[in-house]
Amino acid sequence: MKKIVLFIAALLILQAGVNAQDAETRLKEKGIVLAPVSNPLGNYVNAVRVGNLLFLAGKGPQKADNTFITGKVGRDLTIEQGYEAARLTAINHLAVLKSELGSLNKVKRVVKVTGMVNCTEDFKDQPKVINGYSDFMVEIFGDKGKHARAAVGMYALPLNMAVEVEAIVEVEDQER
């Protein structure tokens, strides 16, 4: 009987470890509902898959009402507001991932992120803004969300968006 109890306890601990890495569960626990994926603003697609890599096109901080968080960080927006715009951009990328993969649990690793900040020419804290994206990916994917990154300033972004981010993600299974 003692062995059965120990076995069940080990299974429960294992299951807790699996759930801790479950991106879908983490998203639900945060109360985040992914919006439908928006159409590209030009002649391109939201994602291109090559083998087990998914290249995500640049997305911005599009809100539920289809408007964007806009303006220049350092003039119209604070670092904190830019951070929130980058976080919203991460949520929008999760919607693309879910649409492409069917489940966020198929993400093996967020590999590379390029974050662009619409900012004044004297603004120097682009990494603090793009941390909104990076921090959220780690919140959802744990260590699998840690990635290589560039965070750069831009004179302008499409539609005056506050940020735009593109990413490369490794997925669990090969394309069929």
C-alpha positions in Angstrom: 0.0 0.0 0.0 2.9 2.4 0.9 4.4 1.8 -2.6 1.1 2.7 -4.3 0.8 5.9 -2.2 4.4 6.9 -3.2 3.7 6.1 -6.8 0.6 8.3 -6.8 2.5 11.1 -5.1 5.2 10.8 -7.7 2.6 11.0 -10.5 1.0 14.1 -8.9 4.4 15.8 -8.7 5.2 14.9 -12.3 1.8 16.2 -13.4 2.4 19.5 -11.5 5.7 19.8 -13.4 4.0 19.3 -16.7 1.3 21.8 -15.9 4.0 24.3 -14.9 5.3 24.2 -18.5 1.8 24.3 -20.1 1.5 27.5 -22.0 -2.2 27.2 -22.6 -2.8 26.8 -18.9 -0.6 29.8 -18.0 -2.5 31.9 -20.5 -5.9 30.9 -19.0 -4.6 31.5 -15.4 -3.8 35.1 -16.4 -7.3 35.5 -17.8 -6.0 36.3 -21.3 -8.3 35.5 -24.2 -6.5 35.7 -27.6 -8.2 37.9 -30.2 -8.7 36.6 -33.7 -5.5 37.1 -35.8 -5.5 40.4 -37.7 -4.9 40.5 -41.4 -1.5 41.7 -42.6 -1.3 45.4 -43.5 0.3 44.5 -46.9 1.2 41.8 -49.3 2.7 39.3 -46.8 1.5 36.6 -44.4 1.5 36.5 -40.6 3.8 33.5 -40.5 6.0 31.3 -42.7 7.0 27.9 -41.5 10.3 26.3 -42.6 10.8 22.9 -41.1 10.4 23.3 -37.4 11.0 27.1 -37.4 8.1 29.5 -37.6 9.0 33.1 -38.7 6.4 35.5 -37.4 5.8 38.8 -39.3 6.0 42.0 -37.5 3.0 42.7 -35.3 2.1 45.8 -33.2 0.1 46.6 -30.1 -3.4 46.1 -31.7 -6.2 46.4 -29.1 -9.5 44.5 -29.1 -11.2 47.4 -30.8 -8.7 47.1 -33.7 -7.0 50.3 -32.9 -3.3 50.5 -32.0 -1.3 51.9 -29.2 0.3 54.8 -31.0 2.9 57.5 -30.5 6.5 58.0 -29.9 8.0 56.6 -26.7 9.9 59.5 -25.0 7.4 62.1 -26.1 3.8 60.7 -26.3 4.3 57.6 -24.2 6.3 56.7 -21.1 8.7 53.7 -20.9 5.9 52.0 -18.9 3.3 52.6 -21.6 5.8 51.4 -24.2 6.4 48.3 -22.1 2.6 47.6 -22.0 2.4 48.1 -25.8 5.2 45.5 -26.2 3.3 43.1 -23.9 0.2 43.5 -26.0 2.2 42.8 -29.1 3.4 39.6 -27.5 -0.2 38.6 -26.8 -1.0 39.3 -30.5 1.9 37.1 -31.5 0.5 34.3 -29.3 -2.7 34.5 -31.3 -0.7 34.0 -34.5 1.1 31.0 -32.9 -2.1 29.4 -31.8 -3.7 30.0 -35.2 -0.7 28.4 -37.0 -0.1 25.5 -34.5 -3.4 24.8 -33.0 -1.8 24.9 -29.5 0.7 27.0 -27.8 2.1 23.9 -26.2 3.7 23.0 -29.5 6.2 25.9 -29.0 9.6 24.3 -28.3 11.5 27.6 -27.9 11.2 31.3 -28.7 14.5 31.7 -30.6 14.9 35.3 -31.7 13.0 38.5 -31.3 13.5 41.8 -33.0 11.8 44.7 -31.3 11.4 48.1 -32.9 10.4 51.1 -30.8 8.8 54.2 -32.3 10.8 56.8 -30.3 12.3 60.2 -30.2 15.9 60.5 -31.5 17.3 61.0 -28.0 15.5 58.0 -26.4 17.9 55.4 -25.2 15.8 52.9 -23.3 14.5 50.6 -26.1 15.5 47.5 -24.2 13.3 48.5 -21.3 10.3 48.9 -23.7 10.8 45.6 -25.5 11.2 43.8 -22.1 7.4 44.0 -22.1 7.4 41.4 -24.9 10.3 39.3 -23.6 9.0 39.2 -20.0 5.6 38.1 -21.2 7.1 35.3 -23.4 8.9 34.0 -20.3 5.7 34.3 -18.2 3.9 32.1 -20.7 6.6 29.6 -21.8 9.0 29.6 -18.9 12.6 28.9 -19.9 11.4 28.1 -23.4 10.4 31.8 -23.7 13.9 33.0 -23.2 15.4 34.2 -26.5 18.1 36.2 -28.3 16.9 39.7 -29.0 17.5 43.0 -30.6 15.7 46.2 -29.4 16.2 49.2 -31.6 14.7 52.7 -32.1 12.9 53.7 -35.2 12.1 57.1 -36.6 8.6 55.9 -37.6 6.5 52.7 -37.6 3.5 51.8 -39.7 0.2 53.5 -38.5 2.4 55.4 -35.9 2.4 52.2 -33.8 4.4 52.5 -30.6 6.2 49.2 -31.2 6.5 46.4 -33.7 8.1 43.0 -33.0 9.0 40.1 -35.3 10.1 36.7 -34.0 11.4 33.3 -34.9 10.0 30.3 -32.9 11.0 26.7 -32.9 8.1 24.3 -32.8 7.9 20.7 -31.6 6.8 18.8 -34.7 7.8 19.0 -38.3 5.5 20.4 -40.9 3.5 17.8 -42.7 
